Amino acid sequence: MLVYLDTGAPSLEVVYPPASPHHTKDVSHTIRGTAEPGSYVYVNQVPVDVDEFGTFVTNRVNLNEGSTQFTVRAVDEAGNENVTQVVFLLDSQPPTLVVLVDGEDAMKYTDEGLLRTSARSLTITVNTDEDAMLYLDGETVATEGNQAIIVHPLSEGLQSITLRVEDPAGNWLDFPAIRVEVDWSPPTLSLDEGMPNVTEVVLLSLKGETEPNCTVTVNGVRVAVDSEGGFFKNFLLNEGVNTLIIESTDRYGQTTQVTYSVTMVAPEPEPWPDAESLIPLMLGITVAVLVVEVVILHLYWRRKGRKQEKG
């Protein structure tokens, strides 16, 4: 009688999952692999069919959220065993994603929101899961722990910034596109050409023009601006030099300033006429007085004479 001594463990290789632990977002999987032809394969003590080439595939196995472990065992005819562990990490939830733009909640600049700025760059702060990959406009961004701080350059005009995070299980989350409009040109600002530098009028009508949608202040007081950028305001002047500082601020935070000075002088009083020019006036007054006296005397004596005749 011949007896064959076999003390070597049978070969065993798991080809799926490709690595252990295996991160996944799917709740069920198969385990596939190869063993020494003629061996028996068990997964968690449940026998698995093995073909003539040693290939085996399990039925789909269900996973629990978190870690699920399977023991795969190959046994040859001599009773030698080869054992390996397969671990699945089920994660069905997308990673967290919190985004700040220059310290403000970035959600206010999405959908109908818009960030208007004259800056050359934005500081974007992202908080996510430690094992998540971060993508900005499709490019991978390194994180430190669960955070990334990105100085993102801007170009002039309207633009969108996209962010995505993806965990090892394949769950991903897109942040709504951040909408940014950049303008590097300060607003125009001018006063009407007819504005005086010297005036005798106490009430000054200040008129000027800037770009639409700008905010205009005069010495810190806000002035109404019409849809075409025109503005108008009346000011009471003090005697002497009056200085008005006009400032226009556009929606991007840029300002233009104009300083306007006007001197208010009191009108000179009418000069008194000289003595010679008064002579004709005085003669006229004297003659008028004499005429009046003559008329009065005439009326008096006439009336007196009538009374005497009646007596």
Secondary structure, 3 states (H helix, E strand, C coil): CCCCCCCCCCCEEEEECCCCCEEECCCEECCEEEECCCCEEEECCEEECECCCCEEECCCEECCCEEEEEEEEEECCCCCEEEEEEEEEECCCCCCEEEEECCEEHHHHCCCCCEEECCCEEEEEEEECCCCEEEECCEEECCECCEEEEEEECCCEEEEEEEEEECCCCCEEEEEEEEEEECCCCCCEEECCCCCCEECCCEEEEEEEECCCCEEEECCEEECECCCCEEEEEEECCCEEEEEEEEEECCCCCEEEEEEEEEECCCCCCCCCCHHHHHHHHHHHHHHHHHHHHHHHHHHHHHHHHHHHHC
